[in-house]
C-alpha cells in the first residue's frame, strides 16, 4: 500500500486527499488496536516479543505516513481557503484537528516512536508477572525506561511551564496541569468532609449480600443482559475476560469490551461491565460517515470517561436502575439474592469506605485514588521521585489520603495497567470524567422529563438518545471545554458532582 498520488489541483481535491490520508492512518491504527486486544485476551504468553515487533513496525509505518510533508502542504492550502471560514463546519473541524495531529507527530522522531511502542508492549508482560507475584522490582526497570521515554516525548512536543502538560495534552487536549490541580484541590476540599461524615454515620450497609456465591457463568449472562439493555449492540461488539478491563473501538461495527470476574464479589464484573459499556456506547455512537476523521472521533479521554462513569454510577447505582434489575438479578442468582430487600441491596452497592483498588472504589473515595496517581506521576516525571521509591511513596500518600495501610504491591502501585502502557498523564482524565459526567447528567435530567422513571421500566433509550445527540454525534466539533459549555451552559465545575454525592449519601447514611 502506498500514499503516492498526483498533487491535488483544487482546494476541494486537497481536502479530499487530506481525508483519504487520515482514513488510511486510522485503518492502520485500527489494525494496531486488534493486535493490542488480542495481546490482552487470547495471545499465548510466549508471543509477547513477536507482538512487540509487529506493533513497533506498524507504529513506524503510521508515523512515516503522518509526517509526510505532503500533509503540511495540503493543510496549508486548506487553511488558506474558504473551507475554514465557518469554524464549526465539518471541513473546518477536520482541518483544525488534523493540523494539531500533524504538528505533534512531526515533532517526534521515528526512533522515539518505535522505541516507545516496543518498550511499552514488552513492559506490559513484565507488569502482568509483577502484579501476579506482587513484586514491584520486576516491573521497576520497565517503568524507569518508560518515564525516561516520556520525558523525551515531552521535550519534543514542548511546553510552557511543566513537562507534564505535554503528556496530559495527549489525552486531554488543551488541558494543563495547573488547571487540573486547581480543579482537584477544590473537589478534594469538598470530598474529604463528606467522606468523614459518612465514616461516622449511624446507618451502615450490610455488604455481605455482595460477597455470597455468584457463579461466574451466571455473572457472564447477567452482565451481558445489562450491557444489552443499556444499548450495547452484540452484532457490533463482544465481551471478553482480562486482567484489567478495557474497551477497544476498532471502527464501525467492531467495538470490544472486557471485564474480570470474582465469584465472591458481584460488583467487580457487573460495574466493570457497565463502565466499559459506557465507553463502548460512545464509540458505537460516533458518526459512522465520518470514520477516520476528527469529526468521527471522540473529543478527549475526559469526555470518554464521562460516558463510562455516567452509566456505571449515575445509572447503574441508582434506585431506579435496581427497581428494574434487582428482580432480574434475583432470577439470575436465586441462592444469593433470595428475599433481598431493595433498600439493603442498594445501600450495599453504594457502600462508601476507603478501599485499595481504584476500579472497585465507591463514588466518594474514587477521586482520592486519582489525586494520588496524579501527584506521583508528576513527581516521577520531574525526577523528584525515583521510580525505585514509588512503592514507599505510594503507600505513604495512600495512608494520608484514604486512611488505610497498603498491604502489598499488587493492591498498591501495581494495580493499574496504565503505566505499563507508558500512559503518563492519563489518570487525571478519570476525575475530569467524573466531573463531566455529573454536569452532563444533571443537564440530561432537566432536558428529559421522567428520565429516571424510564430506568425503572428497563428503558434506557431516552438517556442514550440524549447522549447521541449532544455528545456522541458531535465528534470533535467542539473541544472538551467548549462542549461542556455548549451542552450545559456552564464551564466545568465540581458543584454538580458534590451535589449528586450529598443527595445520594446523606439520606442513605442518615446524615
C-alpha positions, -999 to 999 in steps of 0.1 A, spaced: 0 0 0 13 34 -9 3 70 -4 18 82 -37 -8 103 -56 -9 131 -81 -8 166 -65 -43 179 -59 -52 209 -82 -81 224 -63 -89 232 -26 -116 206 -26 -94 179 -41 -67 189 -15 -92 185 13 -104 151 -1 -68 139 -3 -62 150 33 -92 129 44 -80 100 24 -47 101 42 -64 105 76 -87 75 70 -57 53 58 -38 62 90 -69 54 111 -73 20 95 -37 12 102 -42 23 138 -73 0 140 -50 -29 130 -28 -20 160 -59 -20 182 -68 -55 171 -33 -67 179 -34 -50 213 -68 -65 221 -56 -100 211 -25 -95 232 -46 -89 263 -72 -116 256 -61 -147 236 -24 -144 226 -2 -172 240 22 -159 268 52 -167 247 41 -144 218 50 -112 236 83 -104 218 69 -110 184 38 -90 191 60 -61 202 78 -62 169 45 -63 150 33 -32 169 66 -14 165 66 -20 127 31 -7 124 38 23 146 67 32 124 47 29 92 19 51 106 44 77 118 61 78 83 28 84 66 16 111 91 48 131 89 49 131 51 55 168 41 25 165 17 3 166 48 16 200 57 12 213 21 -24 200 20 -32 216 53 -17 249 44 -37 250 12 -70 242 30 -62 266 59 -59 295 33 -93 287 18 -130 293 24 -132 258 39 -123 272 73 -145 303 72 -172 286 93 -152 274 123 -178 248 133 -182 233 99 -172 197 93 -144 208 70 -130 234 94 -131 209 124 -113 183 104 -86 207 92 -81 222 127 -76 188 143 -55 173 116 -32 203 119 -29 196 156 -21 159 149 4 167 121 22 193 142 26 170 172 36 140 151 63 158 132 79 168 165 86 131 174 115 113 157 107 79 143 133 63 166 114 75 197 80 64 184 93 29 177 112 26 209 82 38 230 59 12 214 83 -16 217 91 -8 253 55 -4 263 45 -36 247 72 -56 265 66 -38 297 30 -50 298 43 -86 300 65 -76 329 36 -58 347 14 -89 345 41 -110 361 50 -84 387 13 -79 396 6 -116 399 36 -120 422 31 -87 439 67 -78 433 74 -42 420 111 -49 414 101 -70 384 84 -40 368 107 -12 380 133 -13 352 105 -11 326 88 18 343 122 36 345 126 32 308 90 45 301 95 75 324 127 84 305 110 80 271 80 101 284 104 129 293 118 127 258 84 129 243 75 159 264 107 177 254 100 170 217 64 183 220 75 213 241 57 230 269 55 264 286 57 256 323 56 219 331 67 189 310 36 171 324 14 195 303 28 180 271 18 145 282 -16 155 296 -23 172 263 -20 138 245 -51 125 264 -69 157 273 -62 183 246 -57 219 257 -57 210 294 -29 220 318 -15 206 350 -21 239 367 -58 240 359 -63 203 368 -46 209 401 -69 238 408 -100 217 400 -87 188 420 -79 209 450 -114 224 450 -130 190 447 -109 174 474 -118 202 498 -155 192 494 -149 154 493 -130 149 524 -157 163 548 -183 142 530 -162 111 534 -155 119 571 -192 124 578 -201 91 562 -174 73 582 -192 84 614 -227 79 601 -252 59 622 -265 38 593 -242 12 579 -247 -11 549 -246 -49 551 -221 -57 523 -223 -94 528 -250 -96 502 -224 -88 476 -199 -115 487 -221 -145 485 -217 -171 458 -222 -157 424 -213 -183 398 -191 -169 371 -212 -183 342 -243 -167 356 -224 -134 361 -214 -136 324 -251 -139 313 -263 -112 337 -236 -87 327 -244 -94 290 -281 -88 297 -274 -54 314 -250 -43 287 -276 -51 260 -303 -34 280 -285 -1 281 -276 -2 244 -246 -24 236 -251 -40 202 -237 -76 202 -238 -77 164 -211 -50 166 -193 -59 197 -183 -86 222 -173 -91 259 -141 -110 269 -122 -116 301 -89 -100 311 -67 -90 340 -75 -53 337 -108 -43 319 -108 -21 289 -127 -11 258 -114 -11 222 -132 7 195 -118 -9 164 -140 10 140 -176 9 127 -192 -24 135 -164 -36 159 -163 -24 195 -150 -48 221 -152 -46 259 -136 -68 286 -142 -74 323 -129 -97 350 -149 -119 374 -149 -127 411 -174 -153 422 -174 -139 457 -179 -102 447 -207 -92 423 -195 -56 419 -163 -64 402 -177 -78 370 -210 -61 370 -200 -25 375 -168 -31 354 -191 -42 326 -214 -12 330 -183 11 329 -168 -4 298 -202 -5 281 -204 33 287 -172 36 267 -185 13 240 -217 32 236 -197 64 229 -176 46 202 -207 30 187 -224 64 186 -197 82 167 -208 94 132 -201 64 110 -200 85 79 -170 104 93 -150 74 104 -113 80 101 -115 118 105 -118 141 136 -155 145 130 -158 108 136 -136 107 167 -142 112 204 -133 146 219 -110 136 247 -104 109 273 -121 130 299 -153 132 278 -149 95 270 -146 87 307 -177 108 314 -197 83 295 -184 52 313 -188 68 348 -223 80 339 -235 46 330 -216 29 359 -226 53 387 -253 77 378 -274 50 361 -260 17 374 -260 26 411 -293 45 410 -325 33 428 -344 34 395 -320 11 378 -323 -15 405 -361 -13 407 -359 -30 373 -327 -50 376 -329 -64 412 -358 -88 403 -337 -98 372 -307 -103 394 -327 -124 419 -337 -147 390 -301 -150 379 -287 -156 414 -316 -171 434 -295 -185 462 -275 -153 468 -304 -129 464 -335 -148 476 -355 -124 497 -331 -95 491 -346 -61 501 -341 -33 475 -331 -7 501 -305 -30 517 -291 -41 482 -290 -5 470 -271 6 501 -246 -23 497 -238 -14 460 -233 22 472 -211 15 502 -187 43 509 -155 33 526 -118 35 518 -105 6 497 -74 -4 479 -85 -10 443 -93 21 422 -117 3 398 -137 -10 427 -138 22 447 -170 40 455 -181 73 440 -169 94 470 -135 80 476 -126 72 439 -112 106 432 -87 104 460 -72 74 441 -68 97 411 -52 125 432 -26 100 444 -17 89 409 -17 125 395 8 136 422 31 106 418 32 108 380 43 144 382 69 136 408 84 107 388 84 128 356 102 157 373 127 134 389 117 144 424 106 108 430 128 79 418 109 50 403 126 27 428 110 47 456 75 45 441 61 17 464 71 36 496 58 69 483 25 53 471 20 36 505 27 67 525 5 90 504 -23 64 502 -24 62 540 -26 100 542 -54 103 516 -75 72 524 -65 63 559 -56 26 554 -23 9 551 -14 -8 518 -7 -45 524 13 -53 492 23 -41 458 -5 -59 440 -31 -38 459 -8 -8 457 13 6 429 9 -24 406 -29 -25 405 -33 -4 373 -21 -13 338 -17 23 326 19 29 335 30 -3 317 14 12 285 35 44 291 3 64 297 18 91 319 -8 119 320 -38 97 316 -51 93 352 -63 129 356 -89 122 329 -107 99 352 -117 126 377 -123 150 349 -146 124 335 -165 122 368 -170 159 368 -181 160 332 -205 131 339 -222 148 368 -227 180 348 -239 162 317 -263 140 337 -277 170 356 -285 186 323 -300 154 308 -324 152 337 -335 188 330 -339 182 293 -356 148 295 -386 148 319 -391 115 337 -356 103 327 -351 81 357 -387 68 356 -377 52 323 -348 33 340 -373 17 364 -391 2 334 -359 -10 318 -359 17 291 -326 35 287 -332 49 252 -341 84 264 -307 89 280 -288 72 252 -307 93 227 -298 125 246 -261 114 246 -261 105 209 -275 140 200 -254 161 224 -221 143 227 -216 111 206 -228 126 173 -208 157 176 -174 141 170 -147 166 177 -167 196 165 -162 212 200 -132 208 223 -140 195 258 -143 228 275 -164 242 247 -186 211 247 -195 213 284 -204 249 280 -225 243 249 -244 214 264 -249 227 300 -244 265 296 -216 265 322 -179 258 324 -167 226 341 -172 227 379 -172 202 408 -206 216 420 -228 190 403 -207 161 414 -207 173 450 -245 179 449 -250 144 435 -229 128 462 -247 147 490 -282 140 476 -274 103 474 -254 96 505 -269 119 532 -303 101 533 -287 67 527 -264 71 557 -288 90 579 -268 122 578 
